């Protein structure tokens, strides 16, 4: 059986040299190369959704792949697609880099310029390893082999617009629909998920920051199982510990969660740090919550522009959710969409704090009355995003309103954006 090899190379000259050499290997079947990290993950996710047998045995990652750094990309592939062997191609095959590549999940390292004998030997060894893993996966139903769960980030245009409220009820709606769901508090210095859900906890997301290999057991030790069924990964109680969660740590934490849960909802708060930026960049769905007032809408526009400048997220890949909406306000959702240049969620959340006050003050937001118009709107939003089944009376058809009518939402898994 031929060995399927997928090159992930951004440089055009390197693509030609690598694919030419791969095509000369015995029993090798190079497939069309991918040019960046996003395309690689999307391609593997699409193949894995069909069957683990559709995945290539070997992925060759060039050191200059982007936008995600090569080592971080290797870790994500190793976590999400454990049946795929990764080879790193580098101009500096020093022992230190070799050790780092192995720590991140690579199965081999090949130096530049490429030599036929070295590449052939590495590909053969990695392909044999991949075949052995697939035999194991065929008899181990509890080993994760899929494309991974859906990641949704919820950010605020400014503080106090309802970011945490939105994140909590999106997660509750997904969990209530029978989808194993994790709720992550990535508002590292001022996270309030624990307060809203009346949780006393010892471990937090900061406890995972220094761990290079987040196994299912390690993840389970850090997660708090809530009465609602949600798995909570909370912000540290000491805000200064938030600095421990770097963008690299956030990437591996999100990847580990994605491999264990169908839905991962991340509350990123209103302040953008490295960890939050990494989560937004990795998300299938990035929500930006605003209220229909001048200050908040300006904040939303500022956030969208900053994300674009930092190459975290394009405006057309971001969706604004309008909270505390009333028909009488001068700033209506269509105007917000025009100002920000983003997509707009079809469901606006009404202004009715009286419904929320008791649940918020008691820290029992998960027990909010089902007759609450705010809860109904948030659960309808979850249905619109494909996270949960929306109530019949509130269903919007699972679509979002954009500048050209309704657009399908799932950004990465459907290849949009």
N, C-alpha and C positions, 0 to 999 in steps of 0.2 A: 504494500500500500504506500503510495507516495506521501512524502512529508509536506504538509501545507505550511508555507512560511509567509508571514505578513510583515513587510518592511514598514516601519514608521519613521520616515525621514523627511525633514522639511526642506533641505537644500537640494536644488534640482540636479546639480552635478553629482552629489552624493547618491541621489536616487538612482541615477543611471549606472554608476559604478557598482553599487550594492546589488541592484536587481540583475545586472549582467552576470556578476559572480555567482549569485544564488541560483540562477538558471543553469549554471554549469555543474551544480552539485548532483551527485547520483540520487535518483529517486526523489528529487526535490520538485515541488510544485509551488513556485512563488505566485502569490495573488497580488492584485492591484495594490500598490502602495498607498498609504495614507500620509497626509502632509502635516498633521498637527495632533496634539494630544486629544482634543475634543473628538476629532474624526475617528481616532483609534478606539476610544472608549465607546462611541456610538456604534461603530462597526461590530465590535465584539458583543455589545449588548444585543444588537439585532440578531446576530448569529446564535447567541446563547438562548434567546427567546424561542428559537426554533428547536434546538437540541444542543446538548453539550458536544455531540459528535460533529456538529457543523463548525465548531471553533477550530482555528488553525492550531497545529501542534506547537508552532514556534512563532514568536513575535520578535523581530529585530528592531531595537530602539536606538536611534542615533542620538548621541550626546547633546546635539543642538536642537532637538525637538522642542516645540513650544506650543502654547504659552505656559503650560505646566512644566516645571523642570523635570529632566529625565528621571532622576531618582524618585521623585514624588509620583510620577506617572507609573513607574515600575511597581511601586507599592500599591497604587490603586488597582492596577491590573492583577497583581498577585492576590489581593484581598477579594476582588469581585469575580475573578475568573481563575480559580486555582488549578484548573486543568490545562492552562496555557503556560508554556515555558518561555521566559523572556531572556534575551541576550542583549547586553549593552555593548554598543560599538563606540569606542572612545579613542581619542588621540593620546590619552595619558593613562595607560594600563598599569598604574602604580599599585603596589600592595594595599595602600590605604583606600584607594578608590575601589579596588576589588572587594575588600572587606565591607565597605559601605554598600556596594551594589548587592552583595549577598544578604546583608542585613535588611535591605529594602525588598528583597524577594526575587532578585534576578537569579537565573540558573547558570549564567555564564557571562564572560566578558571577553571581547575580542578587540585587539588594538588596530589602529589605523597607521599606515595603509593596510587594507585587508589582504591577507594571504589565503590562498585556496586551501592549503592543508589545515591551517588553524581553524578557518571558518567551517570546513567540512566536518572536522572532528567535533567542534562545539555543537553544531546543528544536530549531528547524529546523536550525541549524548543527551541533549535536551529533548529531542524528539522521543527517544526511548523512555526518558523520565515521564514525559507527558502521557505516553501510551499507558504506562504503569499506573499513573494517577487516575486515568479514565476507567481503568478496570476496577480500581478501588471505589470510585464514585458510583459505578454501576451497581454495587452491592451495599452502598451506604446512603440510605435515603435522607439521613439527617445532615449530610454534608451539603453546604450551600453551593449550587451550581448555576443559579440563574443570573439575570442581568442586574439584579439589585432592586431595592425598593425606591419609591418616589420620595425625593427630598424637596420640601417646601420651606423657604425662608420667609419670615415675616419681619419687616423692618419698619421703623417709624419715621415720618417726615420730621418730627420733633418729639420731645418728651410729652407724655400725657395724651396722645391721640388714640390710645386703645390698642397698642401693638400686642401686649401680653394677653389681653382679653381675646383678641382675634386668634392668636396662636393656640391658646388653650382650647377654645371651642372648635377650631378646625381639627385639632388632635382628638378631642372627645368624640366628634362626629365620625371620624375615621375609625376609631376604636369601636364605637357602637355599631358600625357596619360590619364588624367581624374581621377587620384588617388589623393585624398586630402593629401597634403604633408606638413610636418613641417621641417624646416631647423633650426638646433640648433647650435649656436656658443659656444662650450665648451672649446675653447682656451681662458681661462678666463682672462689672463693678456695681451694677445696680439692679440685678435680676430679681424679679418679684414672683416668679412662678411658684416657688415654695410657699410664699405668703398667701397667694390667691387660692392655693389648694390645701392649706393647713397641713403642711408637711414639715416634720422634724427630721433632719438628715445629717449624716456624718460625712459621706463621700460626695464628691462633686466632679465636674468636668476637669478641674485642675489636677485631680489625682491621676488622670489618664495622660496628662501632657508629657510626662517624662518617659512614658512607656513606649518602646520602639516596636513592640509586637503585641498588639491588642487582641488577645485570643478571646473566644466566646466566654470563657470563665472569668477573665479579667474584666470584660465589659459587664458581665452579669453582676460582679461584685460592686461596680460603681453605680449601677442603675438602681433606682428606687421604684418598687412596684406599688403603684397607687391603688386605692380602693376601686377606682373607676376602671381599672384594667390597664391604664396607661403605664408605660415604662418611662420614668423621669430621669433625665441626666441634668442635674441642677447646677446653677452658678455657685461659685464658692461663697461661703458665708463671710469670709474676709476678702473684701474687694481688691486689696493689693495682690492677692494670689491670681487675679485675672491676668496679670502680666506673664504668668507661666504658660498660658495657652497661646502659643505662637501660631502663625499661619500654617506652618508645617504640621504642628500637633493637631490643629483643627481639621486639616485635610485627612489625616489618618483616622481621627475620631469619626468624622462624617462617613468615611468609607467603611469603617467597621460597623457603624450603625446601619448603613444602607444594606450591608450584606446580611443583617439579622432581622430586619423589620420591613414590612411592606410599605409603611409610611413613616417618614421622619419629618417632624415639624420643628423648625428651629426659630426661636425668638431671638432676633439679633439686636433688639433695642433700637435706640435712635442715634447712638454714637458708633461710628465706623472705626473698628480697629482691624488689625491684621487677621485675627481669627474670624471675625464677622465677614470681612471681605472675601476670605477663602470660602466660607460657607455659601455666600451669595453667588460666587463664581461657579461653584460646583452644583448648585441647585437646579432641579428640573423646572421649578417654578419659583420666581422671586416676587413677593408681594411687598408693596410699599403702602402703608396705611397713612391716611391723612384725614383731617376734618375739613369741612367746607368753609374755612376762614382764610383771610389773606395771609396771615403769618404761617400757618401750616402749609398752605399751597406753595408759598415761596420756599419753604423748607423742602417740600417734595421736589420742586424743580431744581433746587440746589443739589439735593442728593442724587437725582438722576444724572445731572451734568457731571458730578464728581465721579460717579460710577463709570461713566463713559470715558472721562479723561484718564482714569486709572485702569481702563480696560478690564473692569470687573464685569460690567453688564451694559449692554446697549439699551437705549430707551425703549425700543420696540420689543425687547425681550423682558421688560419689566411691566408689572401690572399694578395699577393703583386701586386700592380699596377705599371707598369713601365711608367713613364712620361718622355717626351723629348727624345723619342727613335729615333735613326737613325740607318740605316743599317751599317754604317761605324764604329760605336763604337766597341771597343774591348770587352766590357762587354755586352753580349746579354741576353735577358730574361731567356733562359734555364739555363745559368750559375747562374743568380741571384736566381732562384728557388733552384738550388743545394746548393748554399751557405747558404741560409736562412732556407731551409727545409720546406718551406711553400707551399701552393697552389699558382698558378700563374694565374692572369687574362688573358684570351685569347686575350683581346684587349690591345695593347700598344698604348699610346698616343704620337703622333709624336711631334718632336721639331719644332715649328714654332711660335716664339714669335711675329713676325711681324704681324701675324693675330690678336694677343691678345692686342697689345700695346695700340691701340686707345680705346678699350673697358675698359681696366684696368685703364688707365689714367683718363678717364672720369667717372669712377665709374658706368659703364653701362654694366657690364659683362653679364647681362641677355639679352642684345641686340646684342650679338655677331652674326655676319653674319652666316646664316645657311650653307653657302658654305665653312666655315672654316673647315679645316681638323681636327683641335683640337676639335672643337665642335662635329663634326661627330663621332670622336673616343670616346669621353666621353658619348655621347648619345647611341652609340653602346654598351659601357660598361654597361650603365644602363639597356639596353635590355638583356645583358648577365647575369646580376645579378637578372633578373626577376622584376626589378623596373618599366620598361617601355618597350614599343614596339620599338625595334631597327629598323632603316631604313633598307629596303630590301638589299641595296647594302653593308651594313656593318654588317649584322646580323651574329652572331657566333653560333647560336643555343641555346643560353641561358645556356651555360655550361662553366665550368672552366677546365683548363688544370692542372692536378696534376701529381704526379710521376707515376701513373698507368693509364695514359690516361686521359679522361675527367671524372670529377666527378660532381654530382649534388651539387648545392651550398647551398641550404637552410638548415642551420645547425640545428636549434632547432625545427623548425616546422615540419621537416621531420624526426626528430629523429636522424640525422646523427651526428657524432662527439661525 
